């Protein structure tokens, strides 16, 4: 998904520039999803645009080569990009190092060259900071918001492939954000997870 393709339809942040960035830049999308834990979704997906403003560009090779202390300071500058900016700076750099080492720095190659949903999910799970659930949600984001639907993507995404508004993959605007948030709250009250 190079930046020249049709933008995705993910609309989480309420900020036009931040949403546009994650919908047109594969690295921004991966970083936004990486940050999506222990903070509100809007905060997580605004992170890439904050990094872009502070660094001048979002380039996996440049971030991978940065002095870790400089990246840490960039992430900690108020407003911090995450509740835990130091650990997220390390994860972002680890993600970028992986992208450089495995995909030549081309974040979109993770999905543009995957021949199946299973391969796509396995590639995502190998990324620093991406576990099984995050990887399944990302497969669903690619399918639902970007039209990236390799064979078997539904199985690879698991429950996140369905029509239940259970994750960020189901958010295309403020109403959908509130619907997903309400559904998650109901699940929590029932003692259930996003996957149930």
MODELLER restraints for C-alpha pairs under 7 A, 6 or more apart:
rsr = mdl.restraints
at = mdl.atoms
rsr.add(forms.Gaussian(group=physical.xy_distance, feature=features.Distance(at['CA:1:A'], at['CA:26:A']), mean=6.77, stdev=0.5))
rsr.add(forms.Gaussian(group=physical.xy_distance, feature=features.Distance(at['CA:1:A'], at['CA:108:A']), mean=5.18, stdev=0.5))
rsr.add(forms.Gaussian(group=physical.xy_distance, feature=features.Distance(at['CA:1:A'], at['CA:112:A']), mean=6.19, stdev=0.5))
rsr.add(forms.Gaussian(group=physical.xy_distance, feature=features.Distance(at['CA:2:A'], at['CA:108:A']), mean=6.42, stdev=0.5))
rsr.add(forms.Gaussian(group=physical.xy_distance, feature=features.Distance(at['CA:3:A'], at['CA:24:A']), mean=4.90, stdev=0.5))
rsr.add(forms.Gaussian(group=physical.xy_distance, feature=features.Distance(at['CA:3:A'], at['CA:25:A']), mean=5.50, stdev=0.5))
rsr.add(forms.Gaussian(group=physical.xy_distance, feature=features.Distance(at['CA:7:A'], at['CA:23:A']), mean=5.11, stdev=0.5))
rsr.add(forms.Gaussian(group=physical.xy_distance, feature=features.Distance(at['CA:7:A'], at['CA:24:A']), mean=5.17, stdev=0.5))
rsr.add(forms.Gaussian(group=physical.xy_distance, feature=features.Distance(at['CA:8:A'], at['CA:23:A']), mean=4.56, stdev=0.5))
rsr.add(forms.Gaussian(group=physical.xy_distance, feature=features.Distance(at['CA:8:A'], at['CA:24:A']), mean=6.83, stdev=0.5))
rsr.add(forms.Gaussian(group=physical.xy_distance, feature=features.Distance(at['CA:8:A'], at['CA:145:A']), mean=5.24, stdev=0.5))
rsr.add(forms.Gaussian(group=physical.xy_distance, feature=features.Distance(at['CA:8:A'], at['CA:146:A']), mean=4.66, stdev=0.5))
rsr.add(forms.Gaussian(group=physical.xy_distance, feature=features.Distance(at['CA:9:A'], at['CA:23:A']), mean=6.69, stdev=0.5))
rsr.add(forms.Gaussian(group=physical.xy_distance, feature=features.Distance(at['CA:9:A'], at['CA:145:A']), mean=4.96, stdev=0.5))
rsr.add(forms.Gaussian(group=physical.xy_distance, feature=features.Distance(at['CA:9:A'], at['CA:146:A']), mean=6.81, stdev=0.5))
rsr.add(forms.Gaussian(group=physical.xy_distance, feature=features.Distance(at['CA:9:A'], at['CA:172:A']), mean=5.74, stdev=0.5))
rsr.add(forms.Gaussian(group=physical.xy_distance, feature=features.Distance(at['CA:10:A'], at['CA:19:A']), mean=6.88, stdev=0.5))
rsr.add(forms.Gaussian(group=physical.xy_distance, feature=features.Distance(at['CA:10:A'], at['CA:23:A']), mean=6.39, stdev=0.5))
rsr.add(forms.Gaussian(group=physical.xy_distance, feature=features.Distance(at['CA:10:A'], at['CA:145:A']), mean=5.75, stdev=0.5))
rsr.add(forms.Gaussian(group=physical.xy_distance, feature=features.Distance(at['CA:10:A'], at['CA:171:A']), mean=6.03, stdev=0.5))
rsr.add(forms.Gaussian(group=physical.xy_distance, feature=features.Distance(at['CA:10:A'], at['CA:172:A']), mean=4.92, stdev=0.5))
rsr.add(forms.Gaussian(group=physical.xy_distance, feature=features.Distance(at['CA:11:A'], at['CA:19:A']), mean=5.62, stdev=0.5))
rsr.add(forms.Gaussian(group=physical.xy_distance, feature=features.Distance(at['CA:11:A'], at['CA:171:A']), mean=6.08, stdev=0.5))
rsr.add(forms.Gaussian(group=physical.xy_distance, feature=features.Distance(at['CA:11:A'], at['CA:172:A']), mean=4.55, stdev=0.5))
rsr.add(forms.Gaussian(group=physical.xy_distance, feature=features.Distance(at['CA:11:A'], at['CA:173:A']), mean=4.86, stdev=0.5))
rsr.add(forms.Gaussian(group=physical.xy_distance, feature=features.Distance(at['CA:12:A'], at['CA:19:A']), mean=6.75, stdev=0.5))
rsr.add(forms.Gaussian(group=physical.xy_distance, feature=features.Distance(at['CA:12:A'], at['CA:41:A']), mean=6.86, stdev=0.5))
rsr.add(forms.Gaussian(group=physical.xy_distance, feature=features.Distance(at['CA:12:A'], at['CA:42:A']), mean=5.56, stdev=0.5))
rsr.add(forms.Gaussian(group=physical.xy_distance, feature=features.Distance(at['CA:12:A'], at['CA:45:A']), mean=6.93, stdev=0.5))
rsr.add(forms.Gaussian(group=physical.xy_distance, feature=features.Distance(at['CA:12:A'], at['CA:171:A']), mean=6.30, stdev=0.5))
rsr.add(forms.Gaussian(group=physical.xy_distance, feature=features.Distance(at['CA:12:A'], at['CA:172:A']), mean=6.89, stdev=0.5))
rsr.add(forms.Gaussian(group=physical.xy_distance, feature=features.Distance(at['CA:12:A'], at['CA:173:A']), mean=6.32, stdev=0.5))
rsr.add(forms.Gaussian(group=physical.xy_distance, feature=features.Distance(at['CA:12:A'], at['CA:177:A']), mean=6.63, stdev=0.5))
rsr.add(forms.Gaussian(group=physical.xy_distance, feature=features.Distance(at['CA:13:A'], at['CA:19:A']), mean=6.21, stdev=0.5))
rsr.add(forms.Gaussian(group=physical.xy_distance, feature=features.Distance(at['CA:13:A'], at['CA:42:A']), mean=4.22, stdev=0.5))
rsr.add(forms.Gaussian(group=physical.xy_distance, feature=features.Distance(at['CA:13:A'], at['CA:45:A']), mean=6.28, stdev=0.5))
rsr.add(forms.Gaussian(group=physical.xy_distance, feature=features.Distance(at['CA:13:A'], at['CA:46:A']), mean=6.12, stdev=0.5))
rsr.add(forms.Gaussian(group=physical.xy_distance, feature=features.Distance(at['CA:18:A'], at['CA:46:A']), mean=5.36, stdev=0.5))
rsr.add(forms.Gaussian(group=physical.xy_distance, feature=features.Distance(at['CA:18:A'], at['CA:49:A']), mean=5.19, stdev=0.5))
rsr.add(forms.Gaussian(group=physical.xy_distance, feature=features.Distance(at['CA:21:A'], at['CA:28:A']), mean=6.50, stdev=0.5))
rsr.add(forms.Gaussian(group=physical.xy_distance, feature=features.Distance(at['CA:21:A'], at['CA:49:A']), mean=6.64, stdev=0.5))
rsr.add(forms.Gaussian(group=physical.xy_distance, feature=features.Distance(at['CA:22:A'], at['CA:28:A']), mean=5.01, stdev=0.5))
rsr.add(forms.Gaussian(group=physical.xy_distance, feature=features.Distance(at['CA:22:A'], at['CA:29:A']), mean=4.50, stdev=0.5))
rsr.add(forms.Gaussian(group=physical.xy_distance, feature=features.Distance(at['CA:23:A'], at['CA:29:A']), mean=6.92, stdev=0.5))
rsr.add(forms.Gaussian(group=physical.xy_distance, feature=features.Distance(at['CA:26:A'], at['CA:107:A']), mean=5.57, stdev=0.5))
rsr.add(forms.Gaussian(group=physical.xy_distance, feature=features.Distance(at['CA:26:A'], at['CA:108:A']), mean=5.18, stdev=0.5))
rsr.add(forms.Gaussian(group=physical.xy_distance, feature=features.Distance(at['CA:27:A'], at['CA:107:A']), mean=5.31, stdev=0.5))
rsr.add(forms.Gaussian(group=physical.xy_distance, feature=features.Distance(at['CA:28:A'], at['CA:48:A']), mean=5.18, stdev=0.5))
rsr.add(forms.Gaussian(group=physical.xy_distance, feature=features.Distance(at['CA:31:A'], at['CA:48:A']), mean=6.26, stdev=0.5))
rsr.add(forms.Gaussian(group=physical.xy_distance, feature=features.Distance(at['CA:31:A'], at['CA:92:A']), mean=6.72, stdev=0.5))
rsr.add(forms.Gaussian(group=physical.xy_distance, feature=features.Distance(at['CA:32:A'], at['CA:44:A']), mean=5.48, stdev=0.5))
rsr.add(forms.Gaussian(group=physical.xy_distance, feature=features.Distance(at['CA:32:A'], at['CA:45:A']), mean=4.37, stdev=0.5))
rsr.add(forms.Gaussian(group=physical.xy_distance, feature=features.Distance(at['CA:32:A'], at['CA:47:A']), mean=6.25, stdev=0.5))
rsr.add(forms.Gaussian(group=physical.xy_distance, feature=features.Distance(at['CA:32:A'], at['CA:48:A']), mean=6.01, stdev=0.5))
rsr.add(forms.Gaussian(group=physical.xy_distance, feature=features.Distance(at['CA:33:A'], at['CA:45:A']), mean=6.99, stdev=0.5))
rsr.add(forms.Gaussian(group=physical.xy_distance, feature=features.Distance(at['CA:34:A'], at['CA:129:A']), mean=6.18, stdev=0.5))
rsr.add(forms.Gaussian(group=physical.xy_distance, feature=features.Distance(at['CA:34:A'], at['CA:130:A']), mean=6.76, stdev=0.5))
rsr.add(forms.Gaussian(group=physical.xy_distance, feature=features.Distance(at['CA:35:A'], at['CA:44:A']), mean=4.92, stdev=0.5))
rsr.add(forms.Gaussian(group=physical.xy_distance, feature=features.Distance(at['CA:35:A'], at['CA:82:A']), mean=6.93, stdev=0.5))
rsr.add(forms.Gaussian(group=physical.xy_distance, feature=features.Distance(at['CA:36:A'], at['CA:44:A']), mean=4.92, stdev=0.5))
rsr.add(forms.Gaussian(group=physical.xy_distance, feature=features.Distance(at['CA:39:A'], at['CA:82:A']), mean=6.94, stdev=0.5))
rsr.add(forms.Gaussian(group=physical.xy_distance, feature=features.Distance(at['CA:39:A'], at['CA:83:A']), mean=6.57, stdev=0.5))
rsr.add(forms.Gaussian(group=physical.xy_distance, feature=features.Distance(at['CA:44:A'], at['CA:82:A']), mean=6.87, stdev=0.5))
rsr.add(forms.Gaussian(group=physical.xy_distance, feature=features.Distance(at['CA:47:A'], at['CA:81:A']), mean=5.07, stdev=0.5))
rsr.add(forms.Gaussian(group=physical.xy_distance, feature=features.Distance(at['CA:52:A'], at['CA:58:A']), mean=5.49, stdev=0.5))
rsr.add(forms.Gaussian(group=physical.xy_distance, feature=features.Distance(at['CA:54:A'], at['CA:74:A']), mean=6.87, stdev=0.5))
rsr.add(forms.Gaussian(group=physical.xy_distance, feature=features.Distance(at['CA:60:A'], at['CA:96:A']), mean=4.74, stdev=0.5))
rsr.add(forms.Gaussian(group=physical.xy_distance, feature=features.Distance(at['CA:60:A'], at['CA:99:A']), mean=6.80, stdev=0.5))
rsr.add(forms.Gaussian(group=physical.xy_distance, feature=features.Distance(at['CA:60:A'], at['CA:100:A']), mean=6.57, stdev=0.5))
rsr.add(forms.Gaussian(group=physical.xy_distance, feature=features.Distance(at['CA:60:A'], at['CA:105:A']), mean=5.35, stdev=0.5))
rsr.add(forms.Gaussian(group=physical.xy_distance, feature=features.Distance(at['CA:61:A'], at['CA:96:A']), mean=6.75, stdev=0.5))
rsr.add(forms.Gaussian(group=physical.xy_distance, feature=features.Distance(at['CA:61:A'], at['CA:100:A']), mean=6.01, stdev=0.5))
rsr.add(forms.Gaussian(group=physical.xy_distance, feature=features.Distance(at['CA:61:A'], at['CA:105:A']), mean=5.85, stdev=0.5))
rsr.add(forms.Gaussian(group=physical.xy_distance, feature=features.Distance(at['CA:63:A'], at['CA:93:A']), mean=6.09, stdev=0.5))
rsr.add(forms.Gaussian(group=physical.xy_distance, feature=features.Distance(at['CA:63:A'], at['CA:96:A']), mean=6.36, stdev=0.5))
rsr.add(forms.Gaussian(group=physical.xy_distance, feature=features.Distance(at['CA:64:A'], at['CA:93:A']), mean=5.27, stdev=0.5))
rsr.add(forms.Gaussian(group=physical.xy_distance, feature=features.Distance(at['CA:64:A'], at['CA:96:A']), mean=5.12, stdev=0.5))
rsr.add(forms.Gaussian(group=physical.xy_distance, feature=features.Distance(at['CA:64:A'], at['CA:97:A']), mean=4.83, stdev=0.5))
rsr.add(forms.Gaussian(group=physical.xy_distance, feature=features.Distance(at['CA:71:A'], at['CA:89:A']), mean=6.16, stdev=0.5))
rsr.add(forms.Gaussian(group=physical.xy_distance, feature=features.Distance(at['CA:72:A'], at['CA:86:A']), mean=5.54, stdev=0.5))
rsr.add(forms.Gaussian(group=physical.xy_distance, feature=features.Distance(at['CA:72:A'], at['CA:89:A']), mean=5.29, stdev=0.5))
rsr.add(forms.Gaussian(group=physical.xy_distance, feature=features.Distance(at['CA:75:A'], at['CA:81:A']), mean=5.48, stdev=0.5))
rsr.add(forms.Gaussian(group=physical.xy_distance, feature=features.Distance(at['CA:75:A'], at['CA:85:A']), mean=5.42, stdev=0.5))
rsr.add(forms.Gaussian(group=physical.xy_distance, feature=features.Distance(at['CA:75:A'], at['CA:89:A']), mean=6.14, stdev=0.5))
rsr.add(forms.Gaussian(group=physical.xy_distance, feature=features.Distance(at['CA:76:A'], at['CA:85:A']), mean=5.39, stdev=0.5))
rsr.add(forms.Gaussian(group=physical.xy_distance, feature=features.Distance(at['CA:76:A'], at['CA:86:A']), mean=6.93, stdev=0.5))
rsr.add(forms.Gaussian(group=physical.xy_distance, feature=features.Distance(at['CA:91:A'], at['CA:128:A']), mean=6.29, stdev=0.5))
rsr.add(forms.Gaussian(group=physical.xy_distance, feature=features.Distance(at['CA:91:A'], at['CA:129:A']), mean=6.08, stdev=0.5))
rsr.add(forms.Gaussian(group=physical.xy_distance, feature=features.Distance(at['CA:94:A'], at['CA:128:A']), mean=6.01, stdev=0.5))
rsr.add(forms.Gaussian(group=physical.xy_distance, feature=features.Distance(at['CA:95:A'], at['CA:127:A']), mean=6.13, stdev=0.5))
rsr.add(forms.Gaussian(group=physical.xy_distance, feature=features.Distance(at['CA:95:A'], at['CA:128:A']), mean=5.30, stdev=0.5))
rsr.add(forms.Gaussian(group=physical.xy_distance, feature=features.Distance(at['CA:98:A'], at['CA:127:A']), mean=6.90, stdev=0.5))
rsr.add(forms.Gaussian(group=physical.xy_distance, feature=features.Distance(at['CA:99:A'], at['CA:105:A']), mean=4.83, stdev=0.5))
rsr.add(forms.Gaussian(group=physical.xy_distance, feature=features.Distance(at['CA:99:A'], at['CA:106:A']), mean=6.57, stdev=0.5))
rsr.add(forms.Gaussian(group=physical.xy_distance, feature=features.Distance(at['CA:99:A'], at['CA:107:A']), mean=6.16, stdev=0.5))
rsr.add(forms.Gaussian(group=physical.xy_distance, feature=features.Distance(at['CA:103:A'], at['CA:109:A']), mean=6.47, stdev=0.5))
rsr.add(forms.Gaussian(group=physical.xy_distance, feature=features.Distance(at['CA:110:A'], at['CA:120:A']), mean=6.87, stdev=0.5))
rsr.add(forms.Gaussian(group=physical.xy_distance, feature=features.Distance(at['CA:110:A'], at['CA:123:A']), mean=6.64, stdev=0.5))
rsr.add(forms.Gaussian(group=physical.xy_distance, feature=features.Distance(at['CA:111:A'], at['CA:120:A']), mean=6.04, stdev=0.5))
rsr.add(forms.Gaussian(group=physical.xy_distance, feature=features.Distance(at['CA:114:A'], at['CA:120:A']), mean=5.41, stdev=0.5))
rsr.add(forms.Gaussian(group=physical.xy_distance, feature=features.Distance(at['CA:115:A'], at['CA:150:A']), mean=6.33, stdev=0.5))
rsr.add(forms.Gaussian(group=physical.xy_distance, feature=features.Distance(at['CA:116:A'], at['CA:150:A']), mean=4.96, stdev=0.5))
rsr.add(forms.Gaussian(group=physical.xy_distance, feature=features.Distance(at['CA:116:A'], at['CA:151:A']), mean=4.95, stdev=0.5))
rsr.add(forms.Gaussian(group=physical.xy_distance, feature=features.Distance(at['CA:116:A'], at['CA:152:A']), mean=6.05, stdev=0.5))
rsr.add(forms.Gaussian(group=physical.xy_distance, feature=features.Distance(at['CA:116:A'], at['CA:153:A']), mean=6.97, stdev=0.5))
rsr.add(forms.Gaussian(group=physical.xy_distance, feature=features.Distance(at['CA:117:A'], at['CA:150:A']), mean=5.31, stdev=0.5))
rsr.add(forms.Gaussian(group=physical.xy_distance, feature=features.Distance(at['CA:117:A'], at['CA:151:A']), mean=5.69, stdev=0.5))
rsr.add(forms.Gaussian(group=physical.xy_distance, feature=features.Distance(at['CA:117:A'], at['CA:152:A']), mean=4.73, stdev=0.5))
rsr.add(forms.Gaussian(group=physical.xy_distance, feature=features.Distance(at['CA:117:A'], at['CA:153:A']), mean=4.01, stdev=0.5))
rsr.add(forms.Gaussian(group=physical.xy_distance, feature=features.Distance(at['CA:117:A'], at['CA:156:A']), mean=5.26, stdev=0.5))
rsr.add(forms.Gaussian(group=physical.xy_distance, feature=features.Distance(at['CA:118:A'], at['CA:152:A']), mean=6.78, stdev=0.5))
rsr.add(forms.Gaussian(group=physical.xy_distance, feature=features.Distance(at['CA:118:A'], at['CA:156:A']), mean=5.40, stdev=0.5))
rsr.add(forms.Gaussian(group=physical.xy_distance, feature=features.Distance(at['CA:121:A'], at['CA:135:A']), mean=5.82, stdev=0.5))
rsr.add(forms.Gaussian(group=physical.xy_distance, feature=features.Distance(at['CA:121:A'], at['CA:136:A']), mean=6.49, stdev=0.5))
rsr.add(forms.Gaussian(group=physical.xy_distance, feature=features.Distance(at['CA:121:A'], at['CA:139:A']), mean=6.57, stdev=0.5))
rsr.add(forms.Gaussian(group=physical.xy_distance, feature=features.Distance(at['CA:121:A'], at['CA:156:A']), mean=6.07, stdev=0.5))
rsr.add(forms.Gaussian(group=physical.xy_distance, feature=features.Distance(at['CA:124:A'], at['CA:130:A']), mean=6.51, stdev=0.5))
rsr.add(forms.Gaussian(group=physical.xy_distance, feature=features.Distance(at['CA:124:A'], at['CA:135:A']), mean=5.39, stdev=0.5))
rsr.add(forms.Gaussian(group=physical.xy_distance, feature=features.Distance(at['CA:125:A'], at['CA:131:A']), mean=5.42, stdev=0.5))
rsr.add(forms.Gaussian(group=physical.xy_distance, feature=features.Distance(at['CA:125:A'], at['CA:132:A']), mean=5.99, stdev=0.5))
rsr.add(forms.Gaussian(group=physical.xy_distance, feature=features.Distance(at['CA:125:A'], at['CA:135:A']), mean=5.69, stdev=0.5))
rsr.add(forms.Gaussian(group=physical.xy_distance, feature=features.Distance(at['CA:136:A'], at['CA:156:A']), mean=6.30, stdev=0.5))
rsr.add(forms.Gaussian(group=physical.xy_distance, feature=features.Distance(at['CA:136:A'], at['CA:157:A']), mean=4.23, stdev=0.5))
rsr.add(forms.Gaussian(group=physical.xy_distance, feature=features.Distance(at['CA:136:A'], at['CA:158:A']), mean=6.56, stdev=0.5))
rsr.add(forms.Gaussian(group=physical.xy_distance, feature=features.Distance(at['CA:136:A'], at['CA:160:A']), mean=6.82, stdev=0.5))
rsr.add(forms.Gaussian(group=physical.xy_distance, feature=features.Distance(at['CA:137:A'], at['CA:157:A']), mean=6.25, stdev=0.5))
rsr.add(forms.Gaussian(group=physical.xy_distance, feature=features.Distance(at['CA:137:A'], at['CA:160:A']), mean=5.92, stdev=0.5))
rsr.add(forms.Gaussian(group=physical.xy_distance, feature=features.Distance(at['CA:137:A'], at['CA:167:A']), mean=6.97, stdev=0.5))
rsr.add(forms.Gaussian(group=physical.xy_distance, feature=features.Distance(at['CA:137:A'], at['CA:169:A']), mean=6.44, stdev=0.5))
rsr.add(forms.Gaussian(group=physical.xy_distance, feature=features.Distance(at['CA:139:A'], at['CA:153:A']), mean=6.83, stdev=0.5))
rsr.add(forms.Gaussian(group=physical.xy_distance, feature=features.Distance(at['CA:139:A'], at['CA:157:A']), mean=5.47, stdev=0.5))
rsr.add(forms.Gaussian(group=physical.xy_distance, feature=features.Distance(at['CA:140:A'], at['CA:157:A']), mean=5.53, stdev=0.5))
rsr.add(forms.Gaussian(group=physical.xy_distance, feature=features.Distance(at['CA:140:A'], at['CA:160:A']), mean=5.91, stdev=0.5))
rsr.add(forms.Gaussian(group=physical.xy_distance, feature=features.Distance(at['CA:140:A'], at['CA:161:A']), mean=5.58, stdev=0.5))
rsr.add(forms.Gaussian(group=physical.xy_distance, feature=features.Distance(at['CA:140:A'], at['CA:169:A']), mean=5.71, stdev=0.5))
rsr.add(forms.Gaussian(group=physical.xy_distance, feature=features.Distance(at['CA:141:A'], at['CA:169:A']), mean=4.23, stdev=0.5))
rsr.add(forms.Gaussian(group=physical.xy_distance, feature=features.Distance(at['CA:142:A'], at['CA:148:A']), mean=5.14, stdev=0.5))
rsr.add(forms.Gaussian(group=physical.xy_distance, feature=features.Distance(at['CA:143:A'], at['CA:149:A']), mean=5.05, stdev=0.5))
rsr.add(forms.Gaussian(group=physical.xy_distance, feature=features.Distance(at['CA:144:A'], at['CA:169:A']), mean=6.50, stdev=0.5))
rsr.add(forms.Gaussian(group=physical.xy_distance, feature=features.Distance(at['CA:145:A'], at['CA:169:A']), mean=6.90, stdev=0.5))
rsr.add(forms.Gaussian(group=physical.xy_distance, feature=features.Distance(at['CA:154:A'], at['CA:161:A']), mean=5.27, stdev=0.5))
rsr.add(forms.Gaussian(group=physical.xy_distance, feature=features.Distance(at['CA:159:A'], at['CA:195:A']), mean=5.79, stdev=0.5))
rsr.add(forms.Gaussian(group=physical.xy_distance, feature=features.Distance(at['CA:160:A'], at['CA:166:A']), mean=6.90, stdev=0.5))
rsr.add(forms.Gaussian(group=physical.xy_distance, feature=features.Distance(at['CA:165:A'], at['CA:179:A']), mean=6.72, stdev=0.5))
rsr.add(forms.Gaussian(group=physical.xy_distance, feature=features.Distance(at['CA:165:A'], at['CA:180:A']), mean=5.05, stdev=0.5))
rsr.add(forms.Gaussian(group=physical.xy_distance, feature=features.Distance(at['CA:165:A'], at['CA:183:A']), mean=6.88, stdev=0.5))
rsr.add(forms.Gaussian(group=physical.xy_distance, feature=features.Distance(at['CA:166:A'], at['CA:180:A']), mean=5.53, stdev=0.5))
rsr.add(forms.Gaussian(group=physical.xy_distance, feature=features.Distance(at['CA:166:A'], at['CA:183:A']), mean=6.53, stdev=0.5))
rsr.add(forms.Gaussian(group=physical.xy_distance, feature=features.Distance(at['CA:166:A'], at['CA:184:A']), mean=6.56, stdev=0.5))
rsr.add(forms.Gaussian(group=physical.xy_distance, feature=features.Distance(at['CA:166:A'], at['CA:194:A']), mean=5.89, stdev=0.5))
rsr.add(forms.Gaussian(group=physical.xy_distance, feature=features.Distance(at['CA:167:A'], at['CA:180:A']), mean=6.28, stdev=0.5))
rsr.add(forms.Gaussian(group=physical.xy_distance, feature=features.Distance(at['CA:170:A'], at['CA:176:A']), mean=6.91, stdev=0.5))
rsr.add(forms.Gaussian(group=physical.xy_distance, feature=features.Distance(at['CA:171:A'], at['CA:177:A']), mean=5.40, stdev=0.5))
rsr.add(forms.Gaussian(group=physical.xy_distance, feature=features.Distance(at['CA:184:A'], at['CA:194:A']), mean=6.61, stdev=0.5))
rsr.add(forms.Gaussian(group=physical.xy_distance, feature=features.Distance(at['CA:187:A'], at['CA:193:A']), mean=6.16, stdev=0.5))
